C-alpha cells in the first residue's frame, strides 16, 4: 500500500502512524490543517510527540529538512501552539 505521508521529508513510520491515527492521511490533509493543528491532533490522541514532530510537519509542508527551518519559523510555530492551548 502506498503511504503518501512516508514520501514526505521528515516523516517516518511512527510519525505517519500517529498522523493516520489522528485522521490525517495525505499531504492535502496536512496542508488543510497546517503544522500546528496536525501536531495538536496527534497530541490529543494521546501520543507523546515532542516539538520535533511539529517542526517535522512544517518541514514536510515546505519540503525542507526540519533542522533547516529558520529559528523565526520555529518561534512562530511555538507562538501559534501556545496561543491555541489558551483557546482550547
PyMOL Python script that loads the backbone (N, CA, C, O; Angstrom):
from pymol import cmd

cmd.read_pdbstr("""\
ATOM      1  N   UNK A   1       0.840  -1.184   0.000  1.00  0.00           N
ATOM      2  CA  UNK A   1       0.000   0.000   0.000  1.00  0.00           C
ATOM      3  C   UNK A   1       0.888   1.252   0.000  1.00  0.00           C
ATOM      4  O   UNK A   1       1.851   1.335   0.762  1.00  0.00           O
ATOM      5  N   UNK A   2       0.566   2.189  -0.830  1.00  0.00           N
ATOM      6  CA  UNK A   2       1.320   3.433  -0.924  1.00  0.00           C
ATOM      7  C   UNK A   2       0.889   4.374   0.200  1.00  0.00           C
ATOM      8  O   UNK A   2      -0.299   4.644   0.378  1.00  0.00           O
ATOM      9  N   UNK A   3       1.855   4.860   0.943  1.00  0.00           N
ATOM     10  CA  UNK A   3       1.572   5.804   2.015  1.00  0.00           C
ATOM     11  C   UNK A   3       2.202   7.137   1.642  1.00  0.00           C
ATOM     12  O   UNK A   3       3.418   7.308   1.734  1.00  0.00           O
ATOM     13  N   UNK A   4       1.370   8.077   1.221  1.00  0.00           N
ATOM     14  CA  UNK A   4       1.869   9.376   0.771  1.00  0.00           C
ATOM     15  C   UNK A   4       2.674  10.082   1.860  1.00  0.00           C
ATOM     16  O   UNK A   4       3.656  10.759   1.558  1.00  0.00           O
ATOM     17  N   UNK A   5       2.271   9.935   3.115  1.00  0.00           N
ATOM     18  CA  UNK A   5       2.969  10.617   4.206  1.00  0.00           C
ATOM     19  C   UNK A   5       4.430  10.175   4.293  1.00  0.00           C
ATOM     20  O   UNK A   5       5.307  10.973   4.622  1.00  0.00           O
ATOM     21  N   UNK A   6       4.683   8.897   3.997  1.00  0.00           N
ATOM     22  CA  UNK A   6       6.055   8.393   4.092  1.00  0.00           C
ATOM     23  C   UNK A   6       6.950   8.925   2.980  1.00  0.00           C
ATOM     24  O   UNK A   6       8.171   8.796   3.061  1.00  0.00           O
ATOM     25  N   UNK A   7       6.369   9.515   1.951  1.00  0.00           N
ATOM     26  CA  UNK A   7       7.179  10.086   0.877  1.00  0.00           C
ATOM     27  C   UNK A   7       7.622  11.511   1.203  1.00  0.00           C
ATOM     28  O   UNK A   7       8.450  12.083   0.493  1.00  0.00           O
ATOM     29  N   UNK A   8       7.077  12.082   2.270  1.00  0.00           N
ATOM     30  CA  UNK A   8       7.401  13.459   2.643  1.00  0.00           C
ATOM     31  C   UNK A   8       8.664  13.503   3.487  1.00  0.00           C
ATOM     32  O   UNK A   8       8.962  12.570   4.233  1.00  0.00           O
ATOM     33  N   UNK A   9       9.405  14.605   3.359  1.00  0.00           N
ATOM     34  CA  UNK A   9      10.593  14.799   4.188  1.00  0.00           C
ATOM     35  C   UNK A   9      10.204  14.773   5.660  1.00  0.00           C
ATOM     36  O   UNK A   9       9.130  15.246   6.031  1.00  0.00           O
ATOM     37  N   UNK A  10      11.058  14.232   6.481  1.00  0.00           N
ATOM     38  CA  UNK A  10      10.970  14.265   7.944  1.00  0.00           C
ATOM     39  C   UNK A  10      10.005  13.255   8.556  1.00  0.00           C
ATOM     40  O   UNK A  10      10.091  12.988   9.754  1.00  0.00           O
ATOM     41  N   UNK A  11       9.101  12.693   7.783  1.00  0.00           N
ATOM     42  CA  UNK A  11       8.078  11.825   8.363  1.00  0.00           C
ATOM     43  C   UNK A  11       8.449  10.362   8.174  1.00  0.00           C
ATOM     44  O   UNK A  11       8.532   9.859   7.053  1.00  0.00           O
ATOM     45  N   UNK A  12       8.670   9.691   9.303  1.00  0.00           N
ATOM     46  CA  UNK A  12       8.980   8.270   9.282  1.00  0.00           C
ATOM     47  C   UNK A  12       7.760   7.454   9.624  1.00  0.00           C
ATOM     48  O   UNK A  12       6.643   7.966   9.692  1.00  0.00           O
ATOM     49  N   UNK A  13       7.992   6.183   9.836  1.00  0.00           N
ATOM     50  CA  UNK A  13       6.895   5.244  10.070  1.00  0.00           C
ATOM     51  C   UNK A  13       6.056   5.623  11.288  1.00  0.00           C
ATOM     52  O   UNK A  13       4.827   5.627  11.215  1.00  0.00           O
ATOM     53  N   UNK A  14       6.698   5.939  12.394  1.00  0.00           N
ATOM     54  CA  UNK A  14       5.949   6.281  13.616  1.00  0.00           C
ATOM     55  C   UNK A  14       5.152   7.558  13.429  1.00  0.00           C
ATOM     56  O   UNK A  14       3.977   7.613  13.791  1.00  0.00           O
ATOM     57  N   UNK A  15       5.773   8.581  12.873  1.00  0.00           N
ATOM     58  CA  UNK A  15       5.065   9.845  12.634  1.00  0.00           C
ATOM     59  C   UNK A  15       3.853   9.612  11.741  1.00  0.00           C
ATOM     60  O   UNK A  15       2.765  10.118  12.015  1.00  0.00           O
ATOM     61  N   UNK A  16       4.047   8.843  10.675  1.00  0.00           N
ATOM     62  CA  UNK A  16       2.947   8.564   9.746  1.00  0.00           C
ATOM     63  C   UNK A  16       1.826   7.803  10.459  1.00  0.00           C
ATOM     64  O   UNK A  16       0.648   8.096  10.252  1.00  0.00           O
ATOM     65  N   UNK A  17       2.186   6.835  11.291  1.00  0.00           N
ATOM     66  CA  UNK A  17       1.165   6.071  12.030  1.00  0.00           C
ATOM     67  C   UNK A  17       0.374   6.989  12.961  1.00  0.00           C
ATOM     68  O   UNK A  17      -0.850   6.883  13.042  1.00  0.00           O
ATOM     69  N   UNK A  18       1.060   7.880  13.658  1.00  0.00           N
ATOM     70  CA  UNK A  18       0.382   8.821  14.553  1.00  0.00           C
ATOM     71  C   UNK A  18      -0.561   9.721  13.767  1.00  0.00           C
ATOM     72  O   UNK A  18      -1.692   9.961  14.187  1.00  0.00           O
ATOM     73  N   UNK A  19      -0.095  10.218  12.627  1.00  0.00           N
ATOM     74  CA  UNK A  19      -0.936  11.092  11.807  1.00  0.00           C
ATOM     75  C   UNK A  19      -2.156  10.340  11.282  1.00  0.00           C
ATOM     76  O   UNK A  19      -3.271  10.862  11.311  1.00  0.00           O
ATOM     77  N   UNK A  20      -1.947   9.110  10.800  1.00  0.00           N
ATOM     78  CA  UNK A  20      -3.077   8.302  10.324  1.00  0.00           C
ATOM     79  C   UNK A  20      -4.091   8.080  11.444  1.00  0.00           C
ATOM     80  O   UNK A  20      -5.297   8.199  11.227  1.00  0.00           O
ATOM     81  N   UNK A  21      -3.603   7.760  12.636  1.00  0.00           N
ATOM     82  CA  UNK A  21      -4.486   7.517  13.774  1.00  0.00           C
ATOM     83  C   UNK A  21      -5.264   8.777  14.153  1.00  0.00           C
ATOM     84  O   UNK A  21      -6.304   8.705  14.807  1.00  0.00           O
ATOM     85  N   UNK A  22      -4.743   9.931  13.734  1.00  0.00           N
ATOM     86  CA  UNK A  22      -5.380  11.219  14.022  1.00  0.00           C
ATOM     87  C   UNK A  22      -6.260  11.693  12.867  1.00  0.00           C
ATOM     88  O   UNK A  22      -6.761  12.817  12.881  1.00  0.00           O
ATOM     89  N   UNK A  23      -6.444  10.824  11.864  1.00  0.00           N
ATOM     90  CA  UNK A  23      -7.308  11.157  10.739  1.00  0.00           C
ATOM     91  C   UNK A  23      -6.630  11.945   9.634  1.00  0.00           C
ATOM     92  O   UNK A  23      -7.299  12.519   8.774  1.00  0.00           O
ATOM     93  N   UNK A  24      -5.319  11.974   9.652  1.00  0.00           N
ATOM     94  CA  UNK A  24      -4.543  12.722   8.655  1.00  0.00           C
ATOM     95  C   UNK A  24      -3.836  11.697   7.774  1.00  0.00           C
ATOM     96  O   UNK A  24      -2.957  10.970   8.237  1.00  0.00           O
ATOM     97  N   UNK A  25      -4.228  11.645   6.490  1.00  0.00           N
ATOM     98  CA  UNK A  25      -3.744  10.576   5.629  1.00  0.00           C
ATOM     99  C   UNK A  25      -2.964  11.044   4.411  1.00  0.00           C
ATOM    100  O   UNK A  25      -2.262  10.245   3.792  1.00  0.00           O
ATOM    101  N   UNK A  26      -3.069  12.316   4.053  1.00  0.00           N
ATOM    102  CA  UNK A  26      -2.443  12.788   2.814  1.00  0.00           C
ATOM    103  C   UNK A  26      -1.767  14.139   3.029  1.00  0.00           C
ATOM    104  O   UNK A  26      -1.959  14.800   4.050  1.00  0.00           O
ATOM    105  N   UNK A  27      -0.980  14.521   2.048  1.00  0.00           N
ATOM    106  CA  UNK A  27      -0.371  15.842   2.072  1.00  0.00           C
ATOM    107  C   UNK A  27      -1.453  16.916   2.069  1.00  0.00           C
ATOM    108  O   UNK A  27      -1.312  17.940   2.737  1.00  0.00           O
ATOM    109  N   UNK A  28      -2.529  16.690   1.322  1.00  0.00           N
ATOM    110  CA  UNK A  28      -3.636  17.651   1.318  1.00  0.00           C
ATOM    111  C   UNK A  28      -4.233  17.815   2.718  1.00  0.00           C
ATOM    112  O   UNK A  28      -4.572  18.926   3.125  1.00  0.00           O
ATOM    113  N   UNK A  29      -4.360  16.699   3.455  1.00  0.00           N
ATOM    114  CA  UNK A  29      -4.851  16.787   4.839  1.00  0.00           C
ATOM    115  C   UNK A  29      -3.926  17.673   5.665  1.00  0.00           C
ATOM    116  O   UNK A  29      -4.383  18.532   6.418  1.00  0.00           O
ATOM    117  N   UNK A  30      -2.619  17.456   5.516  1.00  0.00           N
ATOM    118  CA  UNK A  30      -1.645  18.262   6.263  1.00  0.00           C
ATOM    119  C   UNK A  30      -1.736  19.726   5.876  1.00  0.00           C
ATOM    120  O   UNK A  30      -1.709  20.604   6.738  1.00  0.00           O
ATOM    121  N   UNK A  31      -1.842  19.988   4.592  1.00  0.00           N
ATOM    122  CA  UNK A  31      -1.929  21.383   4.130  1.00  0.00           C
ATOM    123  C   UNK A  31      -3.185  22.053   4.675  1.00  0.00           C
ATOM    124  O   UNK A  31      -3.151  23.211   5.090  1.00  0.00           O
ATOM    125  N   UNK A  32      -4.290  21.317   4.670  1.00  0.00           N
ATOM    126  CA  UNK A  32      -5.557  21.871   5.138  1.00  0.00           C
ATOM    127  C   UNK A  32      -5.475  22.243   6.620  1.00  0.00           C
ATOM    128  O   UNK A  32      -5.965  23.296   7.028  1.00  0.00           O
ATOM    129  N   UNK A  33      -4.863  21.389   7.407  1.00  0.00           N
ATOM    130  CA  UNK A  33      -4.776  21.623   8.848  1.00  0.00           C
ATOM    131  C   UNK A  33      -3.652  22.569   9.228  1.00  0.00           C
ATOM    132  O   UNK A  33      -3.807  23.412  10.111  1.00  0.00           O
ATOM    133  N   UNK A  34      -2.523  22.421   8.556  1.00  0.00           N
ATOM    134  CA  UNK A  34      -1.328  23.146   8.956  1.00  0.00           C
ATOM    135  C   UNK A  34      -0.586  22.377  10.042  1.00  0.00           C
ATOM    136  O   UNK A  34      -1.135  21.466  10.661  1.00  0.00           O
ATOM    137  N   UNK A  35       0.655  22.754  10.261  1.00  0.00           N
ATOM    138  CA  UNK A  35       1.517  22.007  11.178  1.00  0.00           C
ATOM    139  C   UNK A  35       0.994  22.017  12.610  1.00  0.00           C
ATOM    140  O   UNK A  35       0.998  20.982  13.276  1.00  0.00           O
ATOM    141  N   UNK A  36       0.546  23.170  13.088  1.00  0.00           N
ATOM    142  CA  UNK A  36       0.123  23.278  14.490  1.00  0.00           C
ATOM    143  C   UNK A  36      -1.109  22.413  14.754  1.00  0.00           C
ATOM    144  O   UNK A  36      -1.139  21.665  15.730  1.00  0.00           O
ATOM    145  N   UNK A  37      -2.111  22.507  13.903  1.00  0.00           N
ATOM    146  CA  UNK A  37      -3.334  21.714  14.103  1.00  0.00           C
ATOM    147  C   UNK A  37      -3.066  20.226  13.954  1.00  0.00           C
ATOM    148  O   UNK A  37      -3.624  19.421  14.700  1.00  0.00           O
ATOM    149  N   UNK A  38      -2.220  19.846  13.000  1.00  0.00           N
ATOM    150  CA  UNK A  38      -1.880  18.437  12.827  1.00  0.00           C
ATOM    151  C   UNK A  38      -1.144  17.918  14.064  1.00  0.00           C
ATOM    152  O   UNK A  38      -1.433  16.823  14.547  1.00  0.00           O
ATOM    153  N   UNK A  39      -0.205  18.696  14.569  1.00  0.00           N
ATOM    154  CA  UNK A  39       0.533  18.322  15.781  1.00  0.00           C
ATOM    155  C   UNK A  39      -0.423  18.180  16.972  1.00  0.00           C
ATOM    156  O   UNK A  39      -0.331  17.224  17.741  1.00  0.00           O
ATOM    157  N   UNK A  40      -1.330  19.131  17.112  1.00  0.00           N
ATOM    158  CA  UNK A  40      -2.299  19.061  18.211  1.00  0.00           C
ATOM    159  C   UNK A  40      -3.216  17.851  18.070  1.00  0.00           C
ATOM    160  O   UNK A  40      -3.597  17.240  19.069  1.00  0.00           O
ATOM    161  N   UNK A  41      -3.571  17.504  16.844  1.00  0.00           N
ATOM    162  CA  UNK A  41      -4.416  16.318  16.619  1.00  0.00           C
ATOM    163  C   UNK A  41      -3.704  15.064  17.121  1.00  0.00           C
ATOM    164  O   UNK A  41      -4.322  14.200  17.742  1.00  0.00           O
ATOM    165  N   UNK A  42      -2.408  14.970  16.850  1.00  0.00           N
ATOM    166  CA  UNK A  42      -1.618  13.820  17.313  1.00  0.00           C
ATOM    167  C   UNK A  42      -1.546  13.810  18.836  1.00  0.00           C
ATOM    168  O   UNK A  42      -1.764  12.773  19.464  1.00  0.00           O
ATOM    169  N   UNK A  43      -1.244  14.955  19.425  1.00  0.00           N
ATOM    170  CA  UNK A  43      -1.143  15.053  20.892  1.00  0.00           C
ATOM    171  C   UNK A  43      -2.486  14.739  21.562  1.00  0.00           C
ATOM    172  O   UNK A  43      -2.527  14.089  22.607  1.00  0.00           O
ATOM    173  N   UNK A  44      -3.578  15.203  20.957  1.00  0.00           N
ATOM    174  CA  UNK A  44      -4.910  14.971  21.512  1.00  0.00           C
ATOM    175  C   UNK A  44      -5.233  13.485  21.560  1.00  0.00           C
ATOM    176  O   UNK A  44      -5.976  13.036  22.432  1.00  0.00           O
ATOM    177  N   UNK A  45      -4.677  12.721  20.625  1.00  0.00           N
ATOM    178  CA  UNK A  45      -4.911  11.266  20.606  1.00  0.00           C
ATOM    179  C   UNK A  45      -4.085  10.559  21.664  1.00  0.00           C
ATOM    180  O   UNK A  45      -4.184   9.342  21.814  1.00  0.00           O
ATOM    181  N   UNK A  46      -3.271  11.303  22.397  1.00  0.00           N
ATOM    182  CA  UNK A  46      -2.507  10.704  23.490  1.00  0.00           C
ATOM    183  C   UNK A  46      -1.107  10.268  23.120  1.00  0.00           C
ATOM    184  O   UNK A  46      -0.411   9.677  23.945  1.00  0.00           O
ATOM    185  N   UNK A  47      -0.677  10.544  21.898  1.00  0.00           N
ATOM    186  CA  UNK A  47       0.686  10.179  21.509  1.00  0.00           C
ATOM    187  C   UNK A  47       1.665  11.181  22.112  1.00  0.00           C
ATOM    188  O   UNK A  47       1.389  12.379  22.169  1.00  0.00           O
ATOM    189  N   UNK A  48       2.801  10.678  22.557  1.00  0.00           N
ATOM    190  CA  UNK A  48       3.766  11.538  23.247  1.00  0.00           C
ATOM    191  C   UNK A  48       4.748  12.164  22.269  1.00  0.00           C
ATOM    192  O   UNK A  48       5.960  11.988  22.392  1.00  0.00           O
ATOM    193  N   UNK A  49       4.225  12.882  21.312  1.00  0.00           N
ATOM    194  CA  UNK A  49       5.060  13.533  20.300  1.00  0.00           C
ATOM    195  C   UNK A  49       5.727  14.764  20.898  1.00  0.00           C
ATOM    196  O   UNK A  49       5.106  15.525  21.640  1.00  0.00           O
ATOM    197  N   UNK A  50       6.990  14.945  20.564  1.00  0.00           N
ATOM    198  CA  UNK A  50       7.720  16.126  21.024  1.00  0.00           C
ATOM    199  C   UNK A  50       7.535  17.255  20.005  1.00  0.00           C
ATOM    200  O   UNK A  50       6.894  17.083  18.968  1.00  0.00           O
ATOM    201  N   UNK A  51       8.104  18.391  20.324  1.00  0.00           N
ATOM    202  CA  UNK A  51       8.038  19.538  19.408  1.00  0.00           C
ATOM    203  C   UNK A  51       8.730  19.228  18.083  1.00  0.00           C
ATOM    204  O   UNK A  51       8.452  19.871  17.071  1.00  0.00           O
ATOM    205  N   UNK A  52       9.627  18.250  18.086  1.00  0.00           N
ATOM    206  CA  UNK A  52      10.300  17.882  16.836  1.00  0.00           C
ATOM    207  C   UNK A  52       9.261  17.476  15.788  1.00  0.00           C
ATOM    208  O   UNK A  52       9.434  17.767  14.605  1.00  0.00           O
ATOM    209  N   UNK A  53       8.179  16.802  16.214  1.00  0.00           N
ATOM    210  CA  UNK A  53       7.135  16.437  15.247  1.00  0.00           C
ATOM    211  C   UNK A  53       6.503  17.692  14.649  1.00  0.00           C
ATOM    212  O   UNK A  53       6.228  17.738  13.450  1.00  0.00           O
ATOM    213  N   UNK A  54       6.277  18.694  15.465  1.00  0.00           N
ATOM    214  CA  UNK A  54       5.734  19.961  14.968  1.00  0.00           C
ATOM    215  C   UNK A  54       6.640  20.522  13.871  1.00  0.00           C
ATOM    216  O   UNK A  54       6.171  20.916  12.803  1.00  0.00           O
ATOM    217  N   UNK A  55       7.936  20.553  14.151  1.00  0.00           N
ATOM    218  CA  UNK A  55       8.899  21.071  13.182  1.00  0.00           C
ATOM    219  C   UNK A  55       8.987  20.156  11.955  1.00  0.00           C
ATOM    220  O   UNK A  55       9.132  20.632  10.829  1.00  0.00           O
ATOM    221  N   UNK A  56       8.899  18.846  12.181  1.00  0.00           N
ATOM    222  CA  UNK A  56       8.965  17.886  11.081  1.00  0.00           C
ATOM    223  C   UNK A  56       7.788  18.070  10.126  1.00  0.00           C
ATOM    224  O   UNK A  56       7.957  18.011   8.908  1.00  0.00           O
ATOM    225  N   UNK A  57       6.597  18.292  10.680  1.00  0.00           N
ATOM    226  CA  UNK A  57       5.421  18.501   9.833  1.00  0.00           C
ATOM    227  C   UNK A  57       5.581  19.789   9.032  1.00  0.00           C
ATOM    228  O   UNK A  57       5.312  19.816   7.831  1.00  0.00           O
ATOM    229  N   UNK A  58       6.016  20.851   9.695  1.00  0.00           N
ATOM    230  CA  UNK A  58       6.219  22.118   8.982  1.00  0.00           C
ATOM    231  C   UNK A  58       7.265  21.940   7.881  1.00  0.00           C
ATOM    232  O   UNK A  58       7.095  22.437   6.768  1.00  0.00           O
ATOM    233  N   UNK A  59       8.336  21.233   8.198  1.00  0.00           N
ATOM    234  CA  UNK A  59       9.354  20.960   7.190  1.00  0.00           C
ATOM    235  C   UNK A  59       8.797  20.147   6.033  1.00  0.00           C
ATOM    236  O   UNK A  59       9.128  20.405   4.876  1.00  0.00           O
ATOM    237  N   UNK A  60       7.952  19.166   6.336  1.00  0.00           N
ATOM    238  CA  UNK A  60       7.332  18.357   5.283  1.00  0.00           C
ATOM    239  C   UNK A  60       6.474  19.232   4.378  1.00  0.00           C
ATOM    240  O   UNK A  60       6.477  19.061   3.159  1.00  0.00           O
ATOM    241  N   UNK A  61       5.748  20.156   4.965  1.00  0.00           N
ATOM    242  CA  UNK A  61       4.915  21.062   4.178  1.00  0.00           C
ATOM    243  C   UNK A  61       5.749  21.977   3.288  1.00  0.00           C
ATOM    244  O   UNK A  61       5.299  22.392   2.221  1.00  0.00           O
ATOM    245  N   UNK A  62       6.959  22.287   3.728  1.00  0.00           N
ATOM    246  CA  UNK A  62       7.857  23.174   2.970  1.00  0.00           C
ATOM    247  C   UNK A  62       8.858  22.389   2.122  1.00  0.00           C
ATOM    248  O   UNK A  62       9.670  22.984   1.413  1.00  0.00           O
ATOM    249  N   UNK A  63       8.806  21.050   2.190  1.00  0.00           N
ATOM    250  CA  UNK A  63       9.764  20.180   1.512  1.00  0.00           C
ATOM    251  C   UNK A  63      11.189  20.539   1.927  1.00  0.00           C
ATOM    252  O   UNK A  63      12.081  20.722   1.097  1.00  0.00           O
ATOM    253  N   UNK A  64      11.365  20.631   3.244  1.00  0.00           N
ATOM    254  CA  UNK A  64      12.621  21.087   3.835  1.00  0.00           C
ATOM    255  C   UNK A  64      12.931  20.232   5.052  1.00  0.00           C
ATOM    256  O   UNK A  64      12.029  19.900   5.821  1.00  0.00           O
ATOM    257  N   UNK A  65      14.190  19.874   5.236  1.00  0.00           N
ATOM    258  CA  UNK A  65      14.583  19.159   6.450  1.00  0.00           C
ATOM    259  C   UNK A  65      14.238  20.030   7.658  1.00  0.00           C
ATOM    260  O   UNK A  65      14.517  21.229   7.664  1.00  0.00           O
ATOM    261  N   UNK A  66      13.637  19.431   8.670  1.00  0.00           N
ATOM    262  CA  UNK A  66      13.182  20.235   9.812  1.00  0.00           C
ATOM    263  C   UNK A  66      14.325  20.966  10.491  1.00  0.00           C
ATOM    264  O   UNK A  66      14.114  22.033  11.068  1.00  0.00           O
ATOM    265  N   UNK A  67      15.531  20.417  10.435  1.00  0.00           N
ATOM    266  CA  UNK A  67      16.670  21.074  11.076  1.00  0.00           C
ATOM    267  C   UNK A  67      17.054  22.361  10.342  1.00  0.00           C
ATOM    268  O   UNK A  67      17.750  23.214  10.892  1.00  0.00           O
ATOM    269  N   UNK A  68      16.593  22.490   9.087  1.00  0.00           N
ATOM    270  CA  UNK A  68      16.911  23.676   8.289  1.00  0.00           C
ATOM    271  C   UNK A  68      15.863  24.781   8.455  1.00  0.00           C
ATOM    272  O   UNK A  68      16.001  25.854   7.869  1.00  0.00           O
ATOM    273  N   UNK A  69      14.825  24.528   9.245  1.00  0.00           N
ATOM    274  CA  UNK A  69      13.821  25.577   9.466  1.00  0.00           C
ATOM    275  C   UNK A  69      14.473  26.734  10.222  1.00  0.00           C
ATOM    276  O   UNK A  69      15.161  26.510  11.218  1.00  0.00           O
ATOM    277  N   UNK A  70      14.268  27.944   9.767  1.00  0.00           N
ATOM    278  CA  UNK A  70      14.825  29.092  10.492  1.00  0.00           C
ATOM    279  C   UNK A  70      14.240  29.197  11.900  1.00  0.00           C
ATOM    280  O   UNK A  70      13.102  28.797  12.142  1.00  0.00           O
ATOM    281  N   UNK A  71      15.025  29.733  12.812  1.00  0.00           N
ATOM    282  CA  UNK A  71      14.556  29.918  14.191  1.00  0.00           C
ATOM    283  C   UNK A  71      13.279  30.745  14.230  1.00  0.00           C
ATOM    284  O   UNK A  71      12.416  30.516  15.077  1.00  0.00           O
ATOM    285  N   UNK A  72      13.153  31.703  13.319  1.00  0.00           N
ATOM    286  CA  UNK A  72      11.955  32.545  13.309  1.00  0.00           C
ATOM    287  C   UNK A  72      10.703  31.722  12.998  1.00  0.00           C
ATOM    288  O   UNK A  72       9.628  32.000  13.530  1.00  0.00           O
ATOM    289  N   UNK A  73      10.841  30.715  12.142  1.00  0.00           N
ATOM    290  CA  UNK A  73       9.703  29.849  11.818  1.00  0.00           C
ATOM    291  C   UNK A  73       9.352  28.992  13.035  1.00  0.00           C
ATOM    292  O   UNK A  73       8.177  28.828  13.364  1.00  0.00           O
ATOM    293  N   UNK A  74      10.361  28.451  13.695  1.00  0.00           N
ATOM    294  CA  UNK A  74      10.120  27.645  14.897  1.00  0.00           C
ATOM    295  C   UNK A  74       9.462  28.497  15.986  1.00  0.00           C
ATOM    296  O   UNK A  74       8.546  28.043  16.671  1.00  0.00           O
ATOM    297  N   UNK A  75       9.937  29.729  16.136  1.00  0.00           N
ATOM    298  CA  UNK A  75       9.335  30.639  17.122  1.00  0.00           C
ATOM    299  C   UNK A  75       7.866  30.892  16.799  1.00  0.00           C
ATOM    300  O   UNK A  75       7.016  30.871  17.689  1.00  0.00           O
ATOM    301  N   UNK A  76       7.572  31.129  15.522  1.00  0.00           N
ATOM    302  CA  UNK A  76       6.188  31.384  15.119  1.00  0.00           C
ATOM    303  C   UNK A  76       5.312  30.158  15.381  1.00  0.00           C
ATOM    304  O   UNK A  76       4.185  30.289  15.858  1.00  0.00           O
ATOM    305  N   UNK A  77       5.827  28.973  15.072  1.00  0.00           N
ATOM    306  CA  UNK A  77       5.074  27.743  15.337  1.00  0.00           C
ATOM    307  C   UNK A  77       4.788  27.598  16.823  1.00  0.00           C
ATOM    308  O   UNK A  77       3.673  27.254  17.217  1.00  0.00           O
ATOM    309  N   UNK A  78       5.793  27.859  17.644  1.00  0.00           N
ATOM    310  CA  UNK A  78       5.609  27.747  19.092  1.00  0.00           C
ATOM    311  C   UNK A  78       4.621  28.780  19.618  1.00  0.00           C
ATOM    312  O   UNK A  78       3.830  28.478  20.511  1.00  0.00           O
ATOM    313  N   UNK A  79       4.656  29.984  19.080  1.00  0.00           N
ATOM    314  CA  UNK A  79       3.689  31.015  19.484  1.00  0.00           C
ATOM    315  C   UNK A  79       2.272  30.582  19.116  1.00  0.00           C
ATOM    316  O   UNK A  79       1.348  30.725  19.917  1.00  0.00           O
ATOM    317  N   UNK A  80       2.103  30.048  17.895  1.00  0.00           N
ATOM    318  CA  UNK A  80       0.777  29.596  17.471  1.00  0.00           C
ATOM    319  C   UNK A  80       0.317  28.418  18.314  1.00  0.00           C
ATOM    320  O   UNK A  80      -0.864  28.308  18.645  1.00  0.00           O
ATOM    321  N   UNK A  81       1.248  27.539  18.659  1.00  0.00           N
ATOM    322  CA  UNK A  81       0.913  26.395  19.507  1.00  0.00           C
ATOM    323  C   UNK A  81       0.484  26.871  20.890  1.00  0.00           C
ATOM    324  O   UNK A  81      -0.526  26.408  21.422  1.00  0.00           O
ATOM    325  N   UNK A  82       1.239  27.786  21.469  1.00  0.00           N
ATOM    326  CA  UNK A  82       0.919  28.296  22.794  1.00  0.00           C
ATOM    327  C   UNK A  82      -0.426  29.042  22.806  1.00  0.00           C
ATOM    328  O   UNK A  82      -1.207  28.907  23.748  1.00  0.00           O
ATOM    329  N   UNK A  83      -0.683  29.818  21.766  1.00  0.00           N
ATOM    330  CA  UNK A  83      -1.960  30.553  21.733  1.00  0.00           C
ATOM    331  C   UNK A  83      -3.129  29.603  21.518  1.00  0.00           C
ATOM    332  O   UNK A  83      -4.232  29.870  21.993  1.00  0.00           O
ATOM    333  N   UNK A  84      -2.910  28.504  20.815  1.00  0.00           N
ATOM    334  CA  UNK A  84      -4.004  27.537  20.611  1.00  0.00           C
ATOM    335  C   UNK A  84      -4.298  26.778  21.896  1.00  0.00           C
ATOM    336  O   UNK A  84      -5.435  26.362  22.114  1.00  0.00           O
ATOM    337  N   UNK A  85      -3.296  26.588  22.753  1.00  0.00           N
ATOM    338  CA  UNK A  85      -3.533  25.948  24.051  1.00  0.00           C
ATOM    339  C   UNK A  85      -4.431  26.809  24.935  1.00  0.00           C
ATOM    340  O   UNK A  85      -5.244  26.292  25.700  1.00  0.00           O
ATOM    341  N   UNK A  86      -4.275  28.125  24.821  1.00  0.00           N
ATOM    342  CA  UNK A  86      -5.063  29.023  25.668  1.00  0.00           C
ATOM    343  C   UNK A  86      -6.507  29.123  25.208  1.00  0.00           C
ATOM    344  O   UNK A  86      -7.389  29.463  25.997  1.00  0.00           O
ATOM    345  N   UNK A  87      -6.759  28.827  23.921  1.00  0.00           N
ATOM    346  CA  UNK A  87      -8.119  28.938  23.421  1.00  0.00           C
ATOM    347  C   UNK A  87      -8.885  27.633  23.539  1.00  0.00           C
ATOM    348  O   UNK A  87     -10.104  27.609  23.369  1.00  0.00           O
ATOM    349  N   UNK A  88      -8.181  26.548  23.827  1.00  0.00           N
ATOM    350  CA  UNK A  88      -8.855  25.237  23.930  1.00  0.00           C
ATOM    351  C   UNK A  88      -9.328  24.974  25.334  1.00  0.00           C
ATOM    352  O   UNK A  88      -9.913  23.925  25.603  1.00  0.00           O
TER     353      UNK A  88
END
""", "prot")
cmd.dss("prot")
cmd.show_as("cartoon", "prot")
cmd.util.cbc("prot")
cmd.orient("prot")
